[in-house]
Amino acid sequence: MRIGVARETAPGERRVALIPQEIDGLRKAGHDVVVEAGAGESAGFPDAAYAERGAIVGTASDVLATDVTLFVRTPGSAAAEAGELVGGLRPGQVVIGLGDPLGTPAAAAALAARGVTSFALELLPRITRAQAMDVLSSQATLAGYKAALLAAGRLNKILPMMTTAAGTLPPARALVIGAGVAGLQAIATCKRIGAVVSAYDVRAAAAEQAASVGATFVDLGLETESAETAGGYASAQSEDFLRRQREALGKVVAAQDIVISTAQVQGRRAPVIVTADMVRAMAPGSIVVDIAAAQGGNCELSRPDEEVDVGGVTVLAPTNLPATVPAHASRLYAKNLVNFLRLLLVDDAVRLDLTDPIIADTLITHGGEVVSARVRDLLGLAALDTTTATDATGSPDEAGSADIAAATDAGAATNTGAADSGRETAATATTAGG
Ligand code: NAD
């Protein structure tokens, strides 16, 4: 198969979906790799490095002509320059990346209208088998690390306790709100550079994890039994809970030099946890780094990618910290992607095995339809009938001809129906393109 690596177009996006070191493995598996000129440049991977490994360096059109095209941010997703790129995609083309389908479901509708088969890696299930593909985790780890360094770099104090002939400096105090993947890395990093760290999370399970990387867990005495979904994410809390949470956290926040907030609820706006009054009560010179900013932010004062000064307290709201360390972010992202491709590309074809939750959960559009139930729901589309269709088709010659079992009616313009070869009768296992 021809695998394409697009140059990212979103403002400030410096990552690239595939790095040169991953090309050998793909070529050994029989694939050709086409990289858009300049795709890796901002991440520190020049065209020559891709060419040395046997990739073809081509134009944007060459990349869009590939069978499977890799992105960090898929066309149409919030931060990408949408329209033009979506228009360049072909029916049957497979597109993989971060698509923000729960935040910008309209992008999924646009991809469906083009007949594109798209996967959004944000929706990978949190199962052991998917860990090696988990882009949210790999990127969140880097975001947590950078948030800690950003705070340390801007604080008007040093972080560690220091005893000198001129006296003893007490350690800085840092609070991390949201002790998930990013939060745990922020705790560990603040701790390593000398802060006294406390942490808070709505999930009870987070207490032990936060303690294991050096934080004192803040117990607000609030009931949080139903705080975790089966998928390991935080559930949305009621406005009443959030109000009580803010009240209880006020004193804790006021005593901090650094607050790093990472709290998110999948598919929703991030909860507002740090109010303007809480920020005003912090000492001048303190820092808030709100890395939930891309989802609306945990701090009432956050302005995406802007710096806000309130009585000498600085509120930073970076929306894409992984892009500030693009070499490592791309390296982890590329490894995640290659692991996903290993599952998806079987015998030189795209295997849409919908019995596999990794494929089923991440597949957003196919055969002219939005097929993700969660995204259909957000778009106000009726659920697809998953019981009526009996077969699925696909041919190596007909990219995208696979018609997943569920998509039986609308949007069939791009489906070519039964093919001569490559037919599979399982309603859940289909083969597309190639
Ligand atoms: P996330 O980015 O969705 O949210 C960050 C943190 O914010 C979470 O810990 C969440 O509980 C917390 N939060 C949400 N609302 C809050 C509120 N009102 N107040 C305080 N905190 C709030 O989460 P994440 O980093 O993706 O991790 C969620 C969990 O999933 C973690 O336990 C993580 O270890 C786990 N995980 C499991 C796997 C796997 O098994 N494959 C992979 C990655 C993460």
Boltz pocket constraint, residues with backbone or C-beta under 6 A from the ligand:
constraints:
  - pocket:
      binder: B
      contacts: [[A, 125], [A, 126], [A, 127], [A, 128], [A, 130], [A, 131], [A, 134], [A, 136], [A, 137], [A, 140], [A, 177], [A, 178], [A, 179], [A, 180], [A, 181], [A, 182], [A, 183], [A, 200], [A, 201], [A, 202], [A, 203], [A, 206], [A, 227], [A, 231], [A, 232], [A, 233], [A, 234], [A, 235], [A, 237], [A, 262], [A, 263], [A, 264], [A, 265], [A, 266], [A, 271], [A, 273]]
      max_distance: 6.0
